[in-house]
Amino acid sequence: MKKTLCALLIVLPLVLLFSAAPVKAEDYRFVVISDTHMCVDRSGFSLYAATKSIVDSIIGEIKPKFVIDTGDMISINTMTNSERDITAMWKIFDTGVRDRLTSAGIAFFPSPGNHDVFGLGRSRYRQNWSRFSNRSINLVAGSYSDYYAFRCGSILFISLDGSGLSLGREQESWLESTIDKYRHRNGAVVVFSHVGLVGRGRHPNEVLQGNIMSIVKRKNVKLYISGHQHLCSKDSLGPVTHISAGSAGETPPFNYLVFNVRGSDIQWETKAGMELLKRR
């Protein structure tokens, strides 16, 4: 009995010590693309040449750990709001972007845009992404078909359904509880959605309403990344750095963002731009 008690007294502090130890920082690279707007034109459905060039560059040159897409992957509108057209658009995006990246060992994380869920798109979006999974990085909360969170190293990444101009109270509450539950004490939080907190570009008056601004400031979110504006921009919102990605397919100058994570430091740069026009 005494030997057992002594053994427990020795082991228990060690267990507590290791469980409370901070997560070791990990150096890696991730990419953000947005607003590819895979859509219909005179030639039918096809992947934009700029989008293909960007995917080629990501796989061949950048080689990130994962890619985040901040929405409007396809382009459902009044002319393409049919089951046949939506199916065709997702097929081309999945095979031309998502599946090419994952086949190269690069994880892919989507976030719904307003054109992804327009009209008949909401149910099809959930159907398309409910069957998807990344082999290398598991979700810690939520699902790909709505909103979710995952960790990479010490950083907690959170994807929100920012396809509209408000998250709603349920999603806001989920965001707060997810940060409280899954954030490492020595780790940063990065949040991304389609519509963001700053309007500058194509839709200057379209930003998320509600309590999202106060939540990300109060929870000390490090980065908020969005799309929708088709313009690269950087803004400081108190403790939060807000970065908007440009279009990776529909609107020139085509570009994508590369983030380099070194320990707790995150640096970013814009890639491609007008040089992709020369490749077409």
Stockholm file with secondary structure:
# STOCKHOLM 1.0

chainA/1-280         MKKTLCALLIVLPLVLLFSAAPVKAEDYRFVVISDTHMCVDRSGFSLYAATKSIVDSIIGEIKPKFVIDTGDMISINTMTNSERDITAMWKIFDTGVRDRLTSAGIAFFPSPGNHDVFGLGRSRYRQNWSRFSNRSINLVAGSYSDYYAFRCGSILFISLDGSGLSLGREQESWLESTIDKYRHRNGAVVVFSHVGLVGRGRHPNEVLQGNIMSIVKRKNVKLYISGHQHLCSKDSLGPVTHISAGSAGETPPFNYLVFNVRGSDIQWETKAGMELLKRR
#=GR chainA/1-280 SS CHHHHHHHHHHHHHHHHHHHSCCCCCCEEEEEECCCCBCEETTEECCCHHHHHHHHHIIIIICCSEEEECSCCBCCCTTSCSHHHHHHHHHHHIIIIIHHHHHTTCEEECCCCTTTSTTTHHHHHHHHHHTCCCSSCCEEEECTTSCEEEEETTEEEEECCCSSSBCCHHHHHHHHHHHHHHCCTTCCEEEECSSCSCCCSSCTTCCCBTTHHHHHHHTTCSEEEECSSSSCEEEEETTEEEEECCCSSSSSSCEEEEEEEETTEEEEEEEETTHHHHHC
#=GC SS_cons         CHHHHHHHHHHHHHHHHHHHSCCCCCCEEEEEECCCCBCEETTEECCCHHHHHHHHHIIIIICCSEEEECSCCBCCCTTSCSHHHHHHHHHHHIIIIIHHHHHTTCEEECCCCTTTSTTTHHHHHHHHHHTCCCSSCCEEEECTTSCEEEEETTEEEEECCCSSSBCCHHHHHHHHHHHHHHCCTTCCEEEECSSCSCCCSSCTTCCCBTTHHHHHHHTTCSEEEECSSSSCEEEEETTEEEEECCCSSSSSSCEEEEEEEETTEEEEEEEETTHHHHHC
//
